[in-house]
Amino acid sequence: MLIPPIYFVIGCYSGRIILVMILKDAVDRVLSDQKRSLSWLANEMNRTVDGLRLALVNGSIKYNDLVRLVEVLDVPVAILFPKRLNEETSNGTSFSETAIAYKLQMEVLKENIDILKNTIKDKEKIIELLSKH
């Protein structure tokens, strides 16, 4: 049985960032438990890896994609969303709201940087292929 991660309460302004990262983390945990990769999931959903990762990180996943995601993973949708709100990390250490917000913002930005780097590599490959013809 999958156990959802612990969730943080930061406030209305930063709350979206936290829920976004929790969704990405929840999907990562399910994939890890199933010994599957994000690229496998993206392929099963007919999405690009970067597109799916960006949707999960930014919280911009569409309803139909969310339905497809839980169908492909064969998990209840509730596993992806909070059951319990808590201000502690998984090891029981409390953080200030500001520290948690900065940490989660940093994680979102790192994910976005990776996505942009992959996009640049793809564009460079396209340019290289087009310049050969």
C-alpha positions in Angstrom: 0.0 0.0 0.0 1.4 3.4 -1.0 1.8 5.9 1.8 1.4 9.6 0.8 4.2 11.9 1.8 3.8 14.4 4.7 2.5 17.8 3.6 3.3 21.3 4.6 1.1 24.3 5.4 2.8 27.5 4.3 0.0 29.8 3.5 -2.2 31.0 0.6 0.6 32.6 -1.4 3.1 29.8 -1.3 0.5 27.0 -1.0 0.4 26.4 -4.7 4.1 25.7 -4.9 3.9 23.2 -2.1 0.9 21.3 -3.6 2.7 21.3 -7.0 5.8 19.7 -5.6 3.7 17.3 -3.6 2.0 16.1 -6.7 5.4 15.6 -8.5 6.7 13.9 -5.4 3.7 11.6 -5.2 4.0 10.6 -8.8 7.7 10.0 -8.3 7.0 7.7 -5.3 4.4 5.7 -7.2 6.8 5.3 -10.1 9.6 4.3 -7.8 7.3 1.7 -6.1 6.3 0.3 -9.5 10.0 0.4 -10.7 8.9 2.6 -13.6 10.3 5.8 -14.9 8.8 9.2 -15.8 9.7 8.5 -19.4 7.7 5.3 -19.3 4.7 7.2 -17.9 5.0 10.0 -20.4 5.1 7.4 -23.2 2.0 5.6 -21.9 0.2 9.0 -21.7 1.3 10.1 -25.2 3.1 13.0 -23.7 6.7 14.2 -23.8 8.8 13.6 -20.7 9.6 17.3 -20.4 5.9 18.2 -21.0 4.7 15.9 -18.3 7.4 16.9 -15.9 6.6 20.6 -16.5 2.9 19.9 -15.9 3.6 18.2 -12.6 6.1 20.7 -11.4 4.1 23.8 -12.4 0.7 22.3 -11.3 -0.7 22.8 -14.8 -1.7 19.2 -15.4 -5.1 19.0 -17.2 -8.0 17.0 -15.8 -7.9 14.5 -18.6 -4.2 14.0 -18.1 -4.7 13.5 -14.4 -7.4 10.9 -15.2 -5.1 9.1 -17.7 -2.2 9.3 -15.2 -4.1 7.4 -12.4 -5.4 4.9 -15.0 -1.9 4.2 -16.3 -0.4 4.0 -12.8 -3.5 2.0 -11.6 -3.7 3.9 -8.3 -6.5 5.8 -6.7 -6.4 9.5 -7.3 -6.5 10.2 -3.6 -2.9 8.8 -3.3 -1.8 12.0 -5.2 -3.3 14.5 -2.9 -3.0 15.4 0.8 -4.7 13.4 3.4 -2.9 15.0 6.3 -1.4 18.5 6.6 1.6 18.9 8.8 4.5 21.4 9.2 7.1 18.7 9.8 9.4 17.0 7.4 9.5 13.3 7.1 12.2 13.0 9.8 10.1 15.1 12.2 12.2 18.3 12.0 10.1 21.6 11.9 11.1 24.4 9.6 9.9 28.0 9.5 7.4 28.7 6.8 9.8 30.9 5.0 12.5 28.3 4.8 10.1 25.7 3.5 8.8 28.1 0.9 12.4 28.9 -0.3 13.3 25.2 -0.4 10.3 24.3 -2.5 10.8 27.3 -4.8 14.4 26.2 -5.3 13.2 22.6 -6.2 10.7 24.0 -8.7 13.4 26.2 -10.3 15.8 23.3 -10.6 13.2 21.2 -12.3 12.5 24.1 -14.7 16.2 24.5 -15.5 16.5 20.8 -16.3 13.5 21.0 -18.6 14.9 24.1 -20.4 18.3 22.4 -20.8 16.6 19.4 -22.4 14.6 21.7 -24.7 17.7 23.5 -25.8 19.4 20.1 -26.6 16.4 19.1 -28.6 16.3 22.4 -30.6 20.1 22.1 -31.3 19.5 18.5 -32.6 16.7 19.8 -34.9 18.9 22.7 -36.2 21.7 20.2 -36.8 19.5 17.9 -38.7 17.9 20.7 -40.8 21.3 22.2 -41.6 22.5 18.8 -43.1 19.7 18.9 -45.7 
